[in-house]
Amino acid sequence: MRLWMIDPKLLCTQHLLGEHLEIHLHKHIFVKHYSIDGRICPIVQIEPASMESRHNELVIEMQRRGFKHNSPYVQPDISYLPIDQQNAKVDLNYNLKDLYNRCTKCREIGIL
């Protein structure tokens, strides 16, 4: 599970909807105060402090593509996490290259 953090317009439908789902799945992790060590190290895969804003970016693109959206997201309290985990940032260049190599549909849209 990861947040690509790539411009949502550049994601194929599968990755757009998948990232949206993953944000909602992570909410449970935060509410239950579970560890996210495996999502932060060795590679940062999520940005806890960015979940709500990223969700909203994805929703705008989902609606632009004609999808209905009925699952609002409110950022849960993440203060239990160490500050470096709260503010972790994905490596956008790494994610662009990784997604390019994984997904022909995203590649066709033109992420690189």
C-alpha positions in Angstrom: 0.0 0.0 0.0 1.4 3.3 -1.0 0.6 6.9 -1.9 2.1 7.7 -5.3 1.6 11.5 -4.7 1.8 11.9 -8.5 -0.5 14.4 -10.2 -3.8 12.5 -10.2 -4.4 13.4 -13.8 -1.4 11.2 -14.7 -2.7 8.1 -12.9 -4.6 5.3 -14.7 -8.0 4.6 -13.3 -6.7 1.5 -11.4 -4.0 3.5 -9.6 -6.3 6.5 -9.0 -9.0 4.4 -7.3 -6.4 2.3 -5.6 -4.7 5.2 -4.0 -8.0 6.6 -2.9 -8.9 3.2 -1.3 -5.5 3.0 0.5 -6.0 6.4 2.1 -9.2 5.1 3.6 -7.5 1.9 4.7 -4.8 3.8 6.4 -7.3 5.8 8.4 -8.0 2.7 10.5 -4.3 2.3 11.2 -4.1 5.9 12.5 -7.3 5.7 14.6 -6.0 2.4 16.2 -2.5 4.0 16.7 -0.8 1.2 14.9 2.8 1.4 13.9 3.6 2.5 10.4 7.3 1.7 10.5 7.1 -0.6 7.5 5.5 2.2 5.4 8.2 4.7 6.3 11.4 2.6 6.2 13.3 1.6 4.1 11.3 3.6 1.5 8.7 6.2 2.5 5.4 5.0 1.0 2.9 7.2 2.7 2.7 10.8 3.9 0.6 10.7 7.1 0.2 14.5 7.3 -0.9 14.7 3.7 -3.7 12.1 3.8 -6.6 14.5 3.8 -5.3 16.9 1.2 -4.2 14.0 -1.0 -7.6 12.4 -0.7 -9.2 15.7 -1.8 -6.9 15.9 -4.9 -7.8 12.3 -5.9 -11.6 13.0 -5.4 -11.4 16.0 -7.8 -9.9 13.8 -10.5 -12.3 10.9 -9.8 -15.2 13.3 -10.2 -13.7 14.8 -13.4 -13.6 11.2 -14.8 -17.3 10.7 -13.9 -16.9 8.7 -10.7 -19.3 9.3 -7.8 -17.7 9.9 -4.5 -19.4 9.3 -1.2 -16.6 8.6 1.3 -15.4 11.8 2.9 -12.1 11.7 4.7 -11.2 13.7 7.8 -7.6 13.5 8.9 -7.4 11.5 12.2 -5.1 12.4 15.0 -1.5 11.3 14.1 0.2 12.9 17.0 1.0 9.5 18.5 3.5 9.0 15.6 7.1 10.3 15.9 7.4 13.7 14.3 9.6 12.4 11.5 6.9 9.8 10.6 4.1 12.4 10.8 6.0 14.6 8.3 7.5 11.9 6.1 7.5 12.6 2.4 7.7 10.2 -0.5 10.4 10.4 -3.1 8.3 11.7 -6.1 11.0 10.9 -8.7 11.4 7.4 -7.4 7.6 6.9 -7.5 7.4 8.2 -11.0 10.0 5.8 -12.3 8.5 2.9 -10.3 5.0 3.5 -11.6 6.3 4.0 -15.1 8.0 0.5 -14.9 4.9 -1.1 -13.3 2.0 0.2 -15.3 1.7 0.5 -19.1 -1.6 2.4 -18.7 0.0 5.1 -16.5 2.9 5.1 -19.0 0.5 5.7 -21.9 -1.0 8.6 -20.1 2.5 10.1 -20.1 3.9 10.3 -16.6 7.5 10.4 -18.0 
